[in-house]
Amino acid sequence: MQETQNPRIDFSIPKDEFNSKILYQSPYLFKKSLKNSEISWEKISEIYERADASNKSFKLMYGYEVPKKEYLESYFNVGKWEFRYSKPVIYDYMRKGATLVYNRIRNEPFVSDLARQVAQYSNAHVITSAYAAFGAKPSYRCHWDTRDVFAIQLKGRKRWILKKPNFELPLYMQQTKDIQNINEPDDIYWDLVLEAGDVLYVPRGWWHNPIPLDGETFHLAVGTFAPTGFDYLNWLVRLAPTIPDGRRNLHSYEKSQRSLERFSQEFAELMSSQDAFEGFMTDYISQQRMDSKISLSVLGNSKVQQLEKSHQVRLNANLIYSFPGDFMIINGNRLNVDESGKKLITFLNDFHFCSIGDIIPRFPDYPDNKVQEVLFQFALNDVIELVGKNGKSLPKTQNEKLIKTFSDA
């Protein structure tokens, strides 16, 4: 049976090593790391055609953001006002060097496939943008981003100029344009050209200026969003009313000082408590959703009662977190799992995708049909996604001896 040719990123450095030596610290180039990633301009054009041009996520950049009124038109379509972009205007701008930007891409299988690999590698939620150009005009001035970015060069080349940060770990409200008193550094840390097949990691806060090289170029920017202390603090504010001193009226500082001291102490104790932290992580992960392919012929068909061994699956999660109390949250689903169940989910998370036939041998002490039953229920509840079919087995790994038992589901 022929192997399914999904686009794949071959990350050349193990995840643990990347997290300890690279993450947040410095850029990193995964040279020629893309496999099975050929995409035609016809397919790229279809992605842009399906975008909602009236949404702020769709932009035409010409050294500045071109106002939508220049390229967006409305029309009355069978009783409903609709919008589309004027192709002649788009073509004219792009022929002069403009870049067509599509942010927050969703439900595009090729894009989602690559983005999910980045999500799994970085253990973070992701949002993906696309940049297409044919000229040599920069789309943005040199700036920093408020999230870590993996730039995936798919067609052509693009020059990247990188400079060290002078504002550490900016948050979403701390964009370059918002902090006027911090100037772009003079010293260049890296001046490199990305070629098709390259992936560049840029930590948040690092100055960068991507410049087209007067030829075709198309890349994806996968922004990663892990929870921060600021996110935790915002969540904790909702619990502040449970502290009596936080409900007291304020008068002069002298009259309010003791109450404020008690309030700050109790709030600090709340912030450092494991229960509060676990509550935040539960809420945070519960809000995350993964784009997954719909599989009507298998999961919508009552005549199908189990997955075939040739079915390839992957876990619909980017952050695996084991909560106290033997439960996990995957794609909005709260799963009650024992140690063996956690090992199954860990195994699924360790590979981009694998077949049912790959999974069953990892559970030699458990009946095959029970493993298939659990996986089928996972698929029905969007915990795992059906990727396709494949008869090729996984290579042996250190996880082969990991899973030995699996209790009743």
Disulfide bonds with the S-S distance in Angstrom:
none
